[in-house]
Amino acid sequence: MKLNRHYLAGILLTTTASLAQGVPAHQHGVATLQAVLSSTTLHIELRSPLMNLVGFEGHANTPEQRQALDSVRQRFTQDVIQSRQCQLQHTSIELPEQSHDHDHDEHTDLTVSWEFYCPAAGSVTLDSRLITTFPGIETLQLLWITDQQQGADTFDHDQPILLPRR
Ligand SMILES: [Zn+2]
């Protein structure tokens, strides 16, 4: 099924836009997780203010700050998100250069993507340890889409996430 990528991306943008109305794009303490399960591919993307993960934003100026960034990269390549039904294919961590808002404050977001291969039909369960691993994430906002359904949820502690599918 080839049509789905654009179709799903459209739904995801719509859902994200409606959610975004109530939520500032960059809010300390809040991170967003998007999960799209299409056929055998599960794509997950986490977006979080860097503050939630290392306690600072902008450039890493000290050896301690650079070490904190390295340690965050390592933790994301370990098992902060797993699924019993799926095999991890790829993880990518994107740390953009610092950005400035109109107040000239420095804010930085970190984006992490995971791609899983899910060979079996049926629902998929995600086990997330994001909040346990990064206590700076106080609220995790989830958007999920499968071939048949979509939904949104908000978590303040780690719990299994069900992506329902017939
Ligand atoms: Zn910030």
Residues whose N, C-alpha, C, O or C-beta is under 5 A from the ligand:
A	BS01	ZN	P49 M51 E57 E106 H107 T108
